[in-house]
Amino acid sequence: PLWQFGFRHRSSTLHPILGVMQELRCKRACAYWCVATFLDFRKAFDKVYIPCVLPKLAPGGHLLYSVFSSYLHDKCIQVAFEDIISTPRPVTAGAPQGGILSPFLISLYISDLP
């Protein structure tokens, strides 16, 4: 969406601030009341819920969906400490840390927020 500025080339925190200021000026000139909500997602990469992201990729076609599905599915985590290894557990949330596609996944995950 056009109103998302995170993880975009040639975009900074200044862009949404200027956009909000311009919108407020327009509304004030027309005597409208305005309410603004600002969100800061903590640990955003950890909270991307994969079953919610994949359906949003379906309109992009089968190839796009398949690539992301294989990138995100069938991941598991296992912990080793000294001589003990835990049972593998499936990973159902989280965008891969440092992954080049992870910022896109976060933007897609929150794209339907008003």
N, C-alpha and C positions, 0 to 999 in steps of 0.2 A: 504493500500500500504506500501511497505517496506520503502519508503522514508519519511513516516510520523512518527515522534517520540513522539508527544504529547500524553499524557494520556496512555502511555504504561509502563507496569511493567519493571523494571530494565532499564529504558531509561531516559536520561537526556539531557540537552542542549549541553553537550559535544559530544554526538553521532553525531548529524548532522554536527557540526563544523568539527569533524575529517573526516567525510565522504566527505565534501566539499573540505577540504584540500587535501585529497587523490586523489580526482577526478581532482583537479587543477594541482597537481603534474604530474599525468598521461598525461593530455592534454598538459601541458607545455613541457614534454619530447618528445611529438610527434609534437611540434610546432603548436598546435591548439590555437585559440583564445577562451576565455571562458567568458560567461556572467552569473552572478548569481543574482537571485532575492530572497529577503527575505521578508516574509509577517508576520505581527503581526495583527491578527484579534481582533479588539476592540469589546467588548460586543458580543463575538462569540455565547454565549448561547442564547442571545436574537435574533440573526439574522438567526438562522436555519429556513429555509422556509419549512414547513412541506410538502406541495404538491410536492416539489422537492426531499425530502428524501424518501418518501414511495415507489416510483417506483424503487429506487435503492435496496430495500429490496426484491422485487419480485423474483429475481433469487434464493434467499435463501429458497423458498418454501412458501406454503400457511400458515403454522402455524406461521412462523417467521413474515410474513407480517401481519397476523391477530393480533398477540400480539402487535406489534408496532403500528398498526393502532388504536387499542382500547386504547393504552397508550397515543396517541397523538391527536386523534380526539375528537370532542364533548366537547371541553374545552371552557369555557367562563370566562370573567372577569367582575366584577361589583365593583363599588366604593361606599362606604358609608361615608358620612360626616355629622356629627350631625344627623339631622332627615331626611336627603335626601339620597336616594339610586338611583344610576344611572340605566339605562337600561342595561341588560346584553349584552355584545358584544362578538362575537366569536373570539377566538385566532387562528390565522393562521400561526404564526411564533413563534419561541422560543422553546428551549429545557427546560424541567422543571428544575428549579434551585435546585441544590443539588441532582438531580436524578442520580441514579447509572448508568443509560443508557445514560445520556446526553453527556458525553465525546465520547462515541461510535457514537452518532448521529452527533456530530460535525465532527469527522473524516470521517464518511460516506458522509456527506454533501460536504466536500471539496475534496473528494477522486478522482474526475475526473479533478482536476486542473493539468495542465502540470507540 
